[in-house]
């Protein structure tokens, strides 16, 4: 649970640092991949 919350918090930080919507989309996609990886590891 802690890792998931940390990943979401990091996604928010990266999303606010983007200058364009395309950049935000890429950052959000990377964050989602991290969350998926964490979920797979913790099954």
Phi and psi in degrees as a GROMACS rama.xvg file:
@    title "Ramachandran Plot"
@    xaxis  label "Phi"
@    yaxis  label "Psi"
@TYPE xy
-62.5993  -41.2346  UNK-2
-64.0816  -38.6268  UNK-3
-64.6304  -44.9051  UNK-4
-63.9367  -39.3425  UNK-5
-63.5214  -42.7038  UNK-6
-62.3494  -42.143  UNK-7
-64.7264  -41.8575  UNK-8
-62.9037  -41.9491  UNK-9
-65.2165  -38.1585  UNK-10
-60.2141  -42.3847  UNK-11
-63.4852  -40.7022  UNK-12
-63.8728  -46.5462  UNK-13
-65.6939  -38.3011  UNK-14
-65.5806  -36.3091  UNK-15
-74.9107  -19.8297  UNK-16
-86.0938  -2.62678  UNK-17
-82.6836  146.152  UNK-18
-93.6061  -20.9815  UNK-19
-130.983  163.16  UNK-20
-66.6536  -34.9721  UNK-21
-63.5922  -42.0651  UNK-22
-64.4269  -39.3628  UNK-23
-64.4517  -41.804  UNK-24
-60.9465  -41.5649  UNK-25
-65.1971  -43.2498  UNK-26
-64.0569  -41.5832  UNK-27
-65.786  -39.0297  UNK-28
-62.267  -44.7516  UNK-29
-61.995  -41.7812  UNK-30
-62.0778  -41.3967  UNK-31
-62.2248  -38.3066  UNK-32
-64.3393  -38.3947  UNK-33
-64.0475  -42.3967  UNK-34
-64.1482  -42.0584  UNK-35
-61.7155  -42.9408  UNK-36
-61.885  -42.189  UNK-37
-64.4693  -39.4513  UNK-38
-65.4448  -41.2048  UNK-39
-64.6318  -41.4142  UNK-40
-67.4246  -27.4402  UNK-41
-104.883  23.7114  UNK-42
